[in-house]
Every structure is written in C-alpha cells, then in structure tokens.
Amino acid sequence: MSSCCGAAYGAASVASRASGRAVGGAFGRDCRDGSDAAAWPAVAPTNVGGMRAKVLIRPKRGILDPQGKAIERALPTLGFDGVSNVRVGRLVELEADDPDRLSELCEKLLANTLIEDYEIELD
C-alpha cells in the first residue's frame, strides 16, 4: 500500500508544534510509509479536449459565515474602512468533457446545497 502523508497530517501537525520544526504533511518530509512526498510528481492535466470551468462556492445569504465575519472585523484595524458584507467561499477550477453535468457534480460533491450556493463559469 502506498499512501503518503494524508493520514499522518494530524499527528505531524502536533509533532511539528511540539518540536518547533515542520514534519510530514505536504511539505515533503517524513511520510508515514517512508517515502518522500516531494518526490511525487505533480498531477498533470489529463483532459486535453475538455471545457475549462470555474465553480464558485459560497455560503447562502442568511447562513452564518464565521470566516467572513472575522475578516470583516479585522479590516478596520488594518486601515480598510468602509468594507462590509464579507463572504468567504472557495473556487474550484476544472476541465470537463461534458459541461452539462457540472451542475450535477456541484450538487452531489462540491457544494453542500443546504447551506451553500454555487456559480459555474465556463471558459
């Protein structure tokens, strides 16, 4: 079995805090199976003919957004007055052979549609 770093992330994080040095995780050191994460090749795109898409996922209006609120509270102390209604989401970029199925992909995997909205932008 060849797994690398994912399962050891929590323990490595605790170990790095205790020792003051970085170990494990995605930083390429001390994988649980003895391999070196930095030696793993970057994932190359395999979908050459697909349509590029961006999916923006963010909390629905009315749903508490603690990250957005924390940023909003910090902005004035950093000299950014007049900024409000900060919402934090995530952006997923992908290539798809069948862009008509992207909505289904979002509904089933990328977004929790009870609390999140999503927008699909095709390039």
N, C-alpha and C positions, 0 to 999 in steps of 0.2 A: 504494500500500500504506500502510495507516495502522496502525502499531504504536506503542506508547507505553511506553517505559521498561523493559520486561521484559528485552529483550536487552542493554540498556546498564547493567543493575544492577551487574554485577561491576565494570565499568570505572568507573562513577560512584562506587562504594564506595571503590575505590582512590584515585580523584581526590579524594574528599572527605577521606580520611585524610591525603593528602599536602598538601592546601591548607588543611586545618583548617576547611573550610566544607562544608555539605551541598549536593550537586548530584544531579540525576537521581532515580532510584528512584520511589517512590510519594509523594514529598513535593511534587510539582507544579512542578518546575523543570527546565528544560533537557532535554526529551525529545529523543531522537536524531532524530526526524523534524521537530523544530522546534515541535511542538505543546506545549501546557501541560497536564500531567496533571491539575491542579486544575480545569481547565475541563471535564473529562469528567464526565458525570453519574453519580451513584451508581446502582448497579443496583437497580431496583425489583422487588419480587416479582411474578412473572407468573402464579403458580399460585394463584389465589384460592380454588379449591374443594378444594385438596389437604389431605392429613392432615399435620400437623406432626410431625416426628420428630427425636430426638436420637440420634446414634450415638457411643458412647464407645469409643475405640480405645486399647489399651494393650499393652505388651509381655507376652507369655505368662510365666507363672511359670517360673523357671529360665533365662530369657533375660536376658543382661546388660543393665542399664538404666543407662548412664553418667550420664544427667541426674538420675535418681532418686538415685543414689549421691552425686553432687556436692551435691545439696540436703541429703541426709541428713547428710553430713559437715559442712555449713555450719550446720545448725540449732543445735547446742550453743553455737557461738561467738556466736550471736545471742540466746542465752538461752532457746532452746526445747529443754529436755531431755526425755527420755522419748518421743521420736518416732522410729519405726523403720519399716522396710519401705516406704520412699517409692518410689512408681512414678509415672512421668510419662507421660501419654498425651495424646490430643487429642480434642476434642469437635467433631463436625460437626452443625450444625443445618440441617434442610432441610424442604421440603414435597414430598410425593409424591402423585400421583393414585392409584398402586397400591402401598400399603404392603406388600403380599405380596411384592413384588420387591425390597424393601430388603436382604434378606439376600444376594440375588444381586449387588446393587450393591456391598455391602461386600466380598464375595468377589472380585469382578472388579476393583474400583477403589480403594475406600477403605482396605482393610486388606491387609497382607501376611500372609496366614493361616499362613505357615510360622513366623513369629515374633510375631504379634500376635493378640490376642483382640478381639472386638467385642461390644458390647451395644447393642440397639436399644430405645429407649423411645419409645412413641407418645403424643402429647398429644391 
